[in-house]
């Protein structure tokens, strides 16, 4: 055991992140396969349980057999724990228990793994930072549970209604998209503004990133202590560059996505065409929020127009913000790549944002992430097209990007996939949760003799 722990301690950061998620997935699949977890009427095989475990730990939301039809209360509690561990990351939870509940200090290598897992660039006040993440998570999920209970307790009774509210709150905050009510997600509640807005708020708070919470909270605290309040714009400029960009991108994507979906689906009777105007706006907003890696559905996505589905693919690919529970390319990464391309067209070499120049190594990392995700998506979609020649290609692209961006919505395709296609989906979910670059880095054995060699400059014609 000591030798094993020493070996694990010498692993790279990427290997620790990948193995932590893989370990939880494997253990989760075994727990979900136990007789105590399975309903007597369940049709779930081990592959179904493994697929569910991957989807839960990778906070995706895709399933072949629904939670309500497959698992007992014990099994549903296991599902909830897998979602919570997947949302925060096993390394983060381990770091919390080590730093908060004991006098031991987390090692430098493990600290790097947690920093990588939560997208934090430094180790300042590490113990406080991890503790605050746990506290905020408990407060936000608890508040969501209480608010949702006002709707579900009267319908399902106190115990069951409270459990459904807790499960939904955790699932929404972790951007997982699972529920315990059936096979149709939240379609039954498409006209309920309370449920839709509470779930949407939890999704946004979980997906915007931990560092953004802290930055905004510190701004409020600092402002509250001031006797003379400075103008709002001056206060906002005190936020970090990352926070301002993440908030701006989030607002822009939500507003733009809501308007586009409303326009494209306004007269589509199969989706929102028969809704009242208020319900059309609500459904369009909820659709846009959940497409940014949440996985809940208030509509049947097989009924939306092709242009709406394609725009949803783009939204899913962009995803949420770094350092939270969301997946996808990430808003800030997309913004940097977009600005880089725009500036290149204008003949400007630097990427400038809010009177700041983004370091070239950050721009390079953003471009690498974009290419890595796009390559992974291309390979995954190609395999799904190969294995499912009779299925609508747009539905398969929707399925692939939903898995890779850990969104979890489907155009009613997942349950009909064969085993090879499910393996592709599982790989995409896993790669999307830990990141394609982290996955590849964890599998490649480093050659310490390799050096960053520079030769004389060469010229190649491109374009």
N, C-alpha and C positions, 0 to 999 in steps of 0.2 A: 504493500500500500504506500509506504514511504517513497519507494522508487517511482511509483506511478505519479504521486503528487509532485515529486521533483521534476519528472518529465513534463507534466502539464505546466508547471511553473516556468519551464524553459520555452514553451510554445510562443509563437508570435501573437501579436494582438489579434490579427485576423483569424488565426486558428482558434483562439479562445472564444471569440464571438461566434464563429460558425459552429464550433463543437457545443457551446452552451445551448444554442437553439436546437441543434440536432438531438442533443440528449433529452431535452424537455419534450420534444416531439415524440421520440421513441417511447419514453416513459408514459407520456399521455396516451399514445395509441394502445399500449398494454392495459392501462387503467380503464380506458373506454371499452376494451374488449372483455373485461371481467363480467361474469354473470350478474353481479350486483349493480353494474352500470347499465345493463341492457333490459329494455322492456320485453315482456314475453312475446309481444307482437312485432318486435324489431326484425327488420330484414337486413340490417347492417352486417357486412362481412368485415374481416380485418382490414381489407383495402379501403373500405368505406371509413372505418375508424381511423386509419392512418391518414387518409385524405383530410378528414375532419380535424385531426390533431395538427397537421401541417397548416391548415387554413386558420385554425385558432391561434396557434403560437405565432404565425406570421401575420396575425390580425387582418385576415383577408375577408372571409365571409362566404366563400364558395362551399357548397356541400353537395354530396350525392344522396345522402339520407338526412332528413331534417332532425334537429335536436328533439323536437316535440314527439316525433314518431319513433325515435330510436332509444332515448336514454331515460332512465329513472331519475329521481331527484338526486341521488348520489352521483350519477353520471353527469347530470346538468351542473352540479357543483364543481366537478372535475373540469367541465368545459369552461366554466366561469374563471377558474383558477388558471387554466391554460391561456385564456385571453388576457388576464391581468399580467401574468408573467411575460407573455409575448409582447404586450404593449409597452411595459417598462423595461424589459430585457432582464434575463437571469443575472447577468453580471452586475447590473444596477441593484437588484434586490440583495444579492450576496454582499455587495459593498455596503449597503445600508445596514444589514445585520452585523457585519464586522465592525463598522465604524460607530454605530449607534448603540448597540446592545452589548458591546464588550470593550475592553481597554486595548484590544489589539489594533494595530494600524494596518491598513491595507497596503500590500507591497506596491512598489513602483510599477512593475510590469502589469499587475492587475488594475492599478489605477489608470494606466494608459488604455487598457481594454475597455474600462467603463467610460472614459472620456470619448473614445472612438464610438462606443455604442450610443452615447447620448449627444454626439456631435458637439462636444465642448473642447475648445482649443487650449485651455490652460487648467492647471490643477489648484488654483487659488481657492481657499476656503472650501476644499473638496468635501469635507465632512458635512459642513453646513449646507452646501449645495445639494447633496444627495438627500439629506434629511428634509430640506424644504420641498424637494420634488415629491417625496412621499406624503408630506403634510398637505400640499396643494392637491395632490391626486385624491387623497381621502376626502378632503373638503368638497371638491368639485363633484366627485362621484356620489358622495353622500347627499349633497344638495339636489343633484339630478334625480336620485332615487326618491327623495321626499316629494319633489314636484310631480314626478311621474305617478307616484302612489295615489295622488288625488284622482287620477283617471282610472287606474287599474284595480285598486282595492275595492271600489264599489261594484266593479264588474266581476272580479274573480274571487272576492273574499279577502280577508285581511292577510292571511299567511301567504297564499298563492299570489295575490296581487302585489304584496311587498317584495316577494322573491322575483317576480317578473320585472318589477321596477328596478330592483338592484341589478339584475342581469342586464337589462337594457342600458342602464346608466353606465356600467362598466364597459359593455360592448361598444357603446357610442363614444365614450371618452377615449377608449383604446382604438377607435376607428376600425372595429372588427366587423360590425354589420350582422352579428348573429342575434337571434331571439329564440324564445322558448314557446312561442304561440302557434307555430304551424309552418306551412310551406310557402306562404305568400308574403312574408316579411311584414311591412307596415301598410300594405295596399288597403286593408280594411279601414285604416285611420288616415287616409289621404285627405279627408276633409276636416280633420281635427287640428286646429291651429296650435292648441296647447301642446299636444304630443309632438307635433312636427317641429315646433320652435325650440322646445326643450332638447330634443334629440339633436337638432341642428347646432344649438349652442354648445352642447357637449362635444360634438364632432369638431367644431371650429377650435374650441379651447384645447382639445387634445392634439389637433393637427398643426397648431401654429408654432409650437416649440416651447420648451421649458424656459429657455433664456429670454424669450419675449415676455413671458409672464413676469419674470423677476425684474426685467428692465422697466416695464410699465408700472409694476407695483412700487418700485423704488421712486419712480417719478411722482406717483401720487403721494407717497409719504413725504418726499422732499417738498412738494408743493403745499401740502397741508401745514408744514412747519413755517412757511413764509408768511410774514405779516402783510406784505404787498405782493399780490399775485402778478407775475409777469404775463404778457400776452400769450395766448395759446400757442401760436406758431413758435415763439421763442422757447416755450417749454417742450414742445415736440422735438425741436432741434437738439435738445439735450439727450434724447434717446440715441442708442447706438445706431450705427449705419445698418447693421443687420436687422435690428428691430423695425426701423423705418421701412426698409425694403420689404420685409416679410409682411408687415401690415398693409402696405400699399399694394403689393401683389395679391394678397388675400382679398382685399376689398375689390380690386379691379376684376379678378377672376369671378368672384361671386356676383357682382353687379352685371358684368358682361355676359356671363353664362346664363344668368336668370333671364335677361332680356332676349338673348338669342333663342333659348329654348321656348320661351313664351311666344316669340314670333313664329318659329318653325312649327310648333305644335298647336297653335291657337285654334285652327279649324280641323284638327285631326280628331275625329270623334272616337277613334280607337284608344286615344290617350287622355287628353284634357279638353277636347273640343266641346264636350257636353257640360263641363264644369262652369260654375259661376265665375265672374271675372276675379273675385277675391281668391277663390280656390285655385284658379289657373295660376295666379301669381304665387300662391303658397306652394303648389306642386312644382312649379318651375324653380323656385328658390330651393326647396328641399332636394330636388333632383341635382341641382348644381352643387350643393353642399356635399351630398353623399357621393357624388362622382369624384370628389377630391379625397378618395381612399377610404370611405366609410362603409359602403356595401349594403346599406339599407335600401329598400325600394318601396316607394309609395305608388309606383306604376309598374305595369307589365312592360319591360323594355323590348320585348319582341314586337310590340305594337307601335313604337315610335318611328318617325320617318327616318330614312337613311341619312339625311343631313344631320339630324339631331344625334343619331348614333355615332356618326363620324366625329362630330364636335365633342361628344362625350369621350370618345377615344383620346382626343387631344387633351381634354381636361384631366382625364385619368393619368395620362402619361406625365403631365406636369406635376400633379399630386399636391401634397401639402408642403409645410415648411420643415427645415432641418431641426433635429434635436427634440422632436415630439414623437407622437405615436403614428404619424402619417407615413405613407410610402410615396412612390413615384420619383420622378427626376428631382423634385423639390423646386419650390417657387423661386428661391434665390439663385439656384443653379440655372434655371431657365432664363431668368432676367439677365444674368451675366453673359450667357451665350448669345441671347438676343441682342444685347447692347454691343457685344463684340462684333457680330455680323453687321449690324447697322453702322457702326463706326468704321468698319473695314470698307463698306460701300462708300462712305463719305471720305475715305482716305485718311482716317485718324487711327493711329496705332494703339493708343491707350483706351482703356475702358474706364470712363469717368462716371461717377454717380454721386449726386448730392455734394458736389464740390470736393469729392475724394477720388483718387485714382486707385483702382483695384490692383493689387500686386499681380504680376504676370504669372506667378506660380499658382495663384488662386484661379485665374482665368483658365490656365492650362488644366487644372483639376476639374473645373466645371465642364470643359470641352470633353475631357476623357470620360467623365460620368455620362454625359449625353451620348457619346458614341457607344460606350459599353452597354447602356440600356437599350439603345436603338438596335444594336447588333443582337443582343439577347432576345429582344422582341421579335426581330426578323426570323431568327432561328426557331423560336417557339411557335410563331404563327405558321411558318413553313411546315413544321412537323404536324401541327393540328390539321392543316390543309391536306397533307399527305395521308393522314390516318382517317380523315372524315371527308372524302371527296363529294358526298351527297349533301353536305351541310352548307348553308349560306355562308360564303367567305367573309362577309362583313360581320356576321355573328361570331365566327371563329376569331377574327381580329379583335372583336369586342371582348371575347373570352380571354384571349392571350394577354391583352393589355390590362384587363381587370385582375388577372392573376399576378402579373409582374409588378403592377403598381399597388398591389395588396388592397384592391378596392373591394372585390367580392360580389359585384353585380353580374348577372348573366341574362342572356336572352333565351332563357329556358334551354340551355345547351348542356350544362354540366352533368346533369343526371343521366343523359343519354350517351356520354362518352365511354369508350372502351378503356381497358386497363392501360395500354400504351399512352393514350391521350391524357388519362388521369396522372400518369407519371410525368408527362410534360407539364401539366398544370402545377403539380407539386414542386417540380424543379423551378418553375417560374416564380411561384410564391416564395420559395426559400431564397432564391437569388434576389428577388425584389425586397425581401425583408432585411437581409444583411447587406445587400448591395452586390452587384456582379463583380466589382473590383475586389471587394473583401473576400468573396467566395473563391475567385481565382487565386488570390494571394494566399488563401489558407491551404490551397491544394498544391501550390508550387513550392518545391523545396529550394530555399535560397542558397545560392552559391556565393559564399563570402569572399571568394577570390575575384568576383566580377567587380570591375571599377567603371566609373563613369568617364569613359575615354573620349577625348575630343581630337579629331583629325583636322587636316586642312579643309576649308569650306568647299563644298561642291554645289553645282547648280543643276536643277532638274526643271524642265518645263511642265507646268501644271495648268489645268483649266480646260 
